[in-house]
Amino acid sequence: MRREYYFPLIEIQGNALTYNRENAAANAAFYSVGDTWDESTPTFTQVQTSLVILGGDADVDNYIRQTRSNIQDVEAAVLQLKAKAVRNKFEDTFINGNTGTDAKSFDGLDQLITSGQTIEMATNGATLTLAKLDQLIDKIMGGKPDLLLMSKRSRRKLKTLRNAVGSVLENDVDSFGHRIDYYDGIPIAITDWISDTQTHGNTSTNSTIYALCFGEDGIAGLTNGGIQLERIGSLETKDATRTRVKWYCSLALFSTVRAAMLTGVQD
């Protein structure tokens, strides 16, 4: 059966969410009659994730808007490009965000995924293998991940590896008409924000592949109000009208065992 992935955004009230992050699953065992039962519950860490402000101002020159309105809607085009910039910044931060270097942003996958859920190709990196990719998938507890996220180079390498063993990546079309590749039934997504020049050990030609589960038992975005357009109005210093595009957003990891990454991936 075809699987599709959807990144969930959880609407929250206020400016932060306090939740329990699962660190380890509970254990179970077999017992004889009269045995003393052992207590085992999941372990949690209470985490608070605050919303941050992402956005920017977009100015539309009044002269251009008036004189070129018969060709295109300049304001709509400018706002569309600004919204695209906001989306790209979120995607970049989703992976690379680090509040240690930018306190105004939020932590991304590289900061949220724990060391216990991180494996490496080798100390100094190594060429991707199917065995290592399978090991990454197996790090996810409670079933297969919803998504494998990688760079374009890693996807090309994965296709080459599958071709070498006489098979190809499965593919299908999602509900929006987009063609998606699958590995072992898991959708593959690519992004421009995973670098292929990461330093790992003594090499700097490395990348990372992520295995992710989405939702309130995995990874989800947080928002209050969604992306908003605020009309600032006419500017005093130039003949233009300003619109502010803003998004109160963040990222939450509800369970550490539902996200993993493979580092030191080379071509």
DOFIGU-734524 format. One record per residue (C-alpha): residue in one letter; y negated, x negated, z negated. Coordinates in Angstrom, 3 decimals. Layout:
BEGIN
{atom A, {Y, X, Z}}
...
***
This chain:
BEGIN
{atom M, {0.000, 0.000, 0.000}}
{atom R, {-3.446, -1.281, 0.896}}
{atom R, {-5.588, -2.336, -2.056}}
{atom E, {-9.370, -2.244, -1.989}}
{atom Y, {-11.725, -3.812, -4.468}}
{atom Y, {-14.934, -2.400, -5.866}}
{atom F, {-17.199, -4.307, -8.206}}
{atom P, {-18.081, -1.861, -11.003}}
{atom L, {-21.552, -1.506, -12.464}}
{atom I, {-21.640, 0.042, -15.927}}
{atom E, {-24.782, 2.013, -16.742}}
{atom I, {-25.833, 1.262, -20.321}}
{atom Q, {-28.505, 2.613, -22.635}}
{atom G, {-30.982, 0.185, -24.123}}
{atom N, {-31.348, -3.463, -23.203}}
{atom A, {-28.006, -4.899, -24.388}}
{atom L, {-24.336, -4.085, -24.819}}
{atom T, {-22.271, -5.130, -27.830}}
{atom Y, {-18.531, -5.057, -27.144}}
{atom N, {-15.230, -6.576, -28.238}}
{atom R, {-13.911, -9.236, -25.860}}
{atom E, {-10.119, -9.519, -25.840}}
{atom N, {-8.987, -13.103, -26.429}}
{atom A, {-5.208, -12.659, -26.578}}
{atom A, {-2.766, -9.818, -26.115}}
{atom A, {-0.658, -8.409, -28.921}}
{atom N, {2.996, -9.403, -29.274}}
{atom A, {6.069, -7.207, -29.677}}
{atom A, {9.639, -7.991, -30.770}}
{atom F, {13.061, -6.446, -31.365}}
{atom Y, {14.138, -5.594, -34.916}}
{atom S, {17.321, -4.691, -36.732}}
{atom V, {17.565, -1.854, -39.206}}
{atom G, {15.938, -2.882, -42.463}}
{atom D, {14.021, -5.822, -40.961}}
{atom T, {10.541, -6.669, -42.099}}
{atom W, {8.168, -5.967, -39.274}}
{atom D, {5.570, -8.501, -38.194}}
{atom E, {2.006, -7.417, -37.629}}
{atom S, {0.498, -8.384, -34.286}}
{atom T, {-2.703, -6.992, -32.841}}
{atom P, {-4.911, -8.272, -30.053}}
{atom T, {-7.566, -10.735, -31.111}}
{atom F, {-11.161, -9.970, -30.254}}
{atom T, {-14.530, -11.645, -30.359}}
{atom Q, {-17.615, -9.472, -30.678}}
{atom V, {-20.036, -10.312, -27.896}}
{atom Q, {-23.518, -9.061, -27.122}}
{atom T, {-24.723, -9.249, -23.528}}
{atom S, {-28.392, -8.588, -22.871}}
{atom L, {-29.841, -7.254, -19.658}}
{atom V, {-32.125, -9.609, -17.752}}
{atom I, {-34.885, -8.866, -15.274}}
{atom L, {-34.143, -9.786, -11.670}}
{atom G, {-36.569, -9.056, -8.867}}
{atom G, {-39.698, -9.986, -6.988}}
{atom D, {-42.880, -8.669, -5.406}}
{atom A, {-43.158, -7.823, -1.718}}
{atom D, {-46.578, -7.656, -0.048}}
{atom V, {-47.130, -5.770, 3.195}}
{atom D, {-50.237, -6.622, 5.176}}
{atom N, {-52.146, -3.408, 5.858}}
{atom Y, {-53.326, -4.581, 9.260}}
{atom I, {-49.799, -5.343, 10.431}}
{atom R, {-48.454, -2.106, 9.003}}
{atom Q, {-51.095, -0.021, 10.768}}
{atom T, {-51.171, -1.784, 14.114}}
{atom R, {-47.412, -2.242, 14.493}}
{atom S, {-46.193, 1.077, 13.122}}
{atom N, {-45.279, 2.189, 16.636}}
{atom I, {-42.796, -0.692, 16.973}}
{atom Q, {-41.099, -0.781, 13.584}}
{atom D, {-41.552, 0.279, 10.014}}
{atom V, {-42.848, -3.026, 8.693}}
{atom E, {-42.867, -1.928, 5.060}}
{atom A, {-39.246, -0.785, 5.215}}
{atom A, {-38.235, -4.070, 6.854}}
{atom V, {-40.027, -6.148, 4.202}}
{atom L, {-38.508, -4.177, 1.318}}
{atom Q, {-35.051, -4.413, 2.862}}
{atom L, {-35.369, -8.198, 3.035}}
{atom K, {-36.597, -8.334, -0.578}}
{atom A, {-33.652, -6.186, -1.725}}
{atom K, {-31.342, -8.564, 0.157}}
{atom A, {-32.897, -11.495, -1.704}}
{atom V, {-32.242, -9.736, -5.019}}
{atom R, {-28.628, -9.112, -4.007}}
{atom N, {-28.156, -12.758, -3.000}}
{atom K, {-29.625, -13.998, -6.287}}
{atom F, {-27.267, -11.747, -8.246}}
{atom E, {-24.257, -12.980, -6.243}}
{atom D, {-25.283, -16.598, -6.808}}
{atom T, {-25.751, -16.008, -10.553}}
{atom F, {-22.492, -14.012, -10.727}}
{atom I, {-20.739, -17.305, -9.936}}
{atom N, {-23.062, -20.116, -10.988}}
{atom G, {-25.292, -18.558, -13.661}}
{atom N, {-25.855, -20.690, -16.751}}
{atom T, {-28.202, -19.616, -19.526}}
{atom G, {-28.138, -23.198, -20.753}}
{atom T, {-30.181, -24.248, -17.720}}
{atom D, {-32.000, -20.952, -17.088}}
{atom A, {-32.428, -18.883, -20.231}}
{atom K, {-33.906, -15.983, -18.229}}
{atom S, {-30.682, -15.451, -16.244}}
{atom F, {-27.130, -14.552, -17.329}}
{atom D, {-23.896, -16.542, -17.527}}
{atom G, {-21.687, -16.372, -14.446}}
{atom L, {-17.982, -16.903, -13.866}}
{atom D, {-18.096, -20.664, -14.380}}
{atom Q, {-19.412, -20.117, -17.922}}
{atom L, {-17.485, -16.964, -18.849}}
{atom I, {-13.971, -18.024, -17.802}}
{atom T, {-12.360, -19.889, -20.675}}
{atom S, {-10.665, -23.286, -20.530}}
{atom G, {-7.316, -21.611, -21.192}}
{atom Q, {-7.741, -19.627, -17.972}}
{atom T, {-8.773, -22.665, -15.929}}
{atom I, {-6.346, -24.822, -13.968}}
{atom E, {-7.055, -27.752, -11.670}}
{atom M, {-5.498, -29.043, -8.499}}
{atom A, {-5.507, -32.569, -9.946}}
{atom T, {-7.668, -34.788, -12.111}}
{atom N, {-9.734, -35.861, -9.114}}
{atom G, {-9.086, -32.760, -7.051}}
{atom A, {-6.475, -32.277, -4.326}}
{atom T, {-5.720, -30.287, -1.205}}
{atom L, {-4.990, -26.628, -1.855}}
{atom T, {-1.318, -25.624, -2.028}}
{atom L, {0.286, -22.192, -2.091}}
{atom A, {2.091, -23.145, -5.282}}
{atom K, {-1.214, -23.764, -7.085}}
{atom L, {-2.668, -20.530, -5.767}}
{atom D, {0.383, -18.666, -7.088}}
{atom Q, {-0.103, -20.409, -10.439}}
{atom L, {-3.705, -19.177, -10.502}}
{atom I, {-2.566, -15.603, -9.845}}
{atom D, {-0.006, -15.875, -12.630}}
{atom K, {-2.756, -16.760, -15.124}}
{atom I, {-3.873, -13.129, -14.968}}
{atom M, {-2.182, -11.066, -17.678}}
{atom G, {-1.265, -7.417, -17.222}}
{atom G, {-0.702, -7.406, -13.465}}
{atom K, {-2.104, -8.974, -10.344}}
{atom P, {-5.828, -9.658, -9.998}}
{atom D, {-8.000, -7.233, -8.075}}
{atom L, {-9.555, -10.005, -6.004}}
{atom L, {-9.307, -13.648, -4.962}}
{atom L, {-12.824, -15.036, -4.485}}
{atom M, {-13.289, -18.276, -2.551}}
{atom S, {-15.445, -20.200, -0.101}}
{atom K, {-15.042, -19.930, 3.667}}
{atom R, {-13.490, -23.410, 3.740}}
{atom S, {-10.861, -22.406, 1.201}}
{atom R, {-9.991, -19.295, 3.180}}
{atom R, {-9.559, -21.381, 6.350}}
{atom K, {-7.265, -23.738, 4.445}}
{atom L, {-5.271, -20.817, 3.064}}
{atom K, {-4.764, -19.457, 6.579}}
{atom T, {-3.566, -22.888, 7.720}}
{atom L, {-1.086, -23.081, 4.846}}
{atom R, {0.335, -19.650, 5.640}}
{atom N, {0.624, -20.513, 9.341}}
{atom A, {2.516, -23.698, 8.424}}
{atom V, {5.263, -21.667, 6.741}}
{atom G, {5.517, -19.265, 9.656}}
{atom S, {3.483, -16.360, 8.296}}
{atom V, {-0.085, -15.172, 8.402}}
{atom L, {-2.443, -13.567, 5.931}}
{atom E, {-2.071, -9.806, 5.909}}
{atom N, {-5.197, -7.909, 6.900}}
{atom D, {-6.405, -4.349, 6.990}}
{atom V, {-9.588, -2.313, 7.324}}
{atom D, {-11.251, -0.916, 4.206}}
{atom S, {-12.957, 2.443, 3.781}}
{atom F, {-16.197, 1.049, 5.206}}
{atom G, {-14.604, -0.336, 8.363}}
{atom H, {-14.632, -3.965, 7.200}}
{atom R, {-11.583, -6.096, 7.924}}
{atom I, {-10.147, -7.720, 4.786}}
{atom D, {-7.569, -10.492, 4.460}}
{atom Y, {-4.885, -10.250, 1.768}}
{atom Y, {-2.698, -12.809, 0.037}}
{atom D, {0.397, -11.435, -1.686}}
{atom G, {-1.198, -8.011, -1.483}}
{atom I, {-4.424, -9.202, -3.173}}
{atom P, {-7.724, -8.779, -1.292}}
{atom I, {-9.560, -11.985, -0.423}}
{atom A, {-13.368, -12.146, -0.516}}
{atom I, {-15.561, -15.025, 0.594}}
{atom T, {-19.027, -15.948, -0.570}}
{atom D, {-21.640, -18.498, 0.426}}
{atom W, {-22.350, -19.232, -3.231}}
{atom I, {-19.189, -21.211, -3.995}}
{atom S, {-19.985, -24.800, -3.110}}
{atom D, {-17.547, -27.106, -1.322}}
{atom T, {-19.346, -30.157, -2.727}}
{atom Q, {-18.534, -29.743, -6.408}}
{atom T, {-17.817, -32.864, -8.433}}
{atom H, {-14.346, -32.989, -9.969}}
{atom G, {-13.252, -36.256, -11.519}}
{atom N, {-14.453, -38.981, -9.182}}
{atom T, {-14.678, -36.833, -6.040}}
{atom S, {-17.458, -34.554, -4.802}}
{atom T, {-15.730, -32.565, -2.045}}
{atom N, {-14.267, -29.877, -4.259}}
{atom S, {-14.447, -26.097, -4.468}}
{atom T, {-13.215, -23.343, -6.803}}
{atom I, {-11.077, -20.240, -6.282}}
{atom Y, {-11.348, -17.315, -8.697}}
{atom A, {-8.791, -14.630, -9.579}}
{atom L, {-10.567, -11.592, -10.992}}
{atom C, {-9.827, -8.184, -12.453}}
{atom F, {-12.636, -5.657, -12.460}}
{atom G, {-13.497, -2.870, -14.866}}
{atom E, {-13.789, -2.368, -18.604}}
{atom D, {-10.657, -4.474, -19.153}}
{atom G, {-11.920, -7.299, -16.951}}
{atom I, {-15.286, -8.167, -15.398}}
{atom A, {-18.068, -5.675, -14.763}}
{atom G, {-21.763, -5.672, -14.076}}
{atom L, {-24.208, -4.076, -16.481}}
{atom T, {-27.316, -2.199, -15.412}}
{atom N, {-29.949, 0.192, -16.646}}
{atom G, {-31.437, 2.289, -13.875}}
{atom G, {-30.123, 0.313, -10.910}}
{atom I, {-32.381, -1.418, -8.401}}
{atom Q, {-35.845, 0.107, -8.609}}
{atom L, {-38.947, 0.073, -6.421}}
{atom E, {-42.285, 0.138, -8.235}}
{atom R, {-45.472, 0.694, -6.231}}
{atom I, {-48.114, -1.729, -7.496}}
{atom G, {-50.624, -0.589, -4.884}}
{atom S, {-53.536, -2.212, -3.075}}
{atom L, {-54.414, -5.801, -3.940}}
{atom E, {-57.929, -6.914, -4.792}}
{atom T, {-57.798, -10.342, -3.197}}
{atom K, {-56.250, -9.468, 0.173}}
{atom D, {-55.774, -6.552, 2.534}}
{atom A, {-52.223, -5.778, 1.501}}
{atom T, {-50.107, -3.379, -0.532}}
{atom R, {-47.600, -4.665, -3.092}}
{atom T, {-44.237, -3.225, -4.102}}
{atom R, {-42.117, -4.651, -6.900}}
{atom V, {-38.338, -4.709, -6.496}}
{atom K, {-36.631, -5.035, -9.878}}
{atom W, {-33.197, -4.753, -11.389}}
{atom Y, {-32.273, -4.818, -15.078}}
{atom C, {-28.781, -6.290, -14.909}}
{atom S, {-26.214, -8.632, -16.422}}
{atom L, {-22.504, -9.481, -16.401}}
{atom A, {-19.813, -8.779, -18.992}}
{atom L, {-16.303, -10.187, -19.401}}
{atom F, {-14.289, -7.747, -21.516}}
{atom S, {-11.025, -9.721, -21.559}}
{atom T, {-10.573, -13.469, -21.184}}
{atom V, {-7.027, -13.049, -19.839}}
{atom R, {-8.234, -10.974, -16.886}}
{atom A, {-10.132, -13.775, -15.122}}
{atom A, {-9.065, -17.264, -14.095}}
{atom M, {-10.178, -20.082, -11.818}}
{atom L, {-8.651, -22.966, -9.901}}
{atom T, {-10.916, -26.013, -9.719}}
{atom G, {-10.778, -29.236, -7.706}}
{atom V, {-9.798, -27.460, -4.475}}
{atom Q, {-10.122, -29.743, -1.440}}
{atom D, {-9.538, -29.210, 2.262}}
***
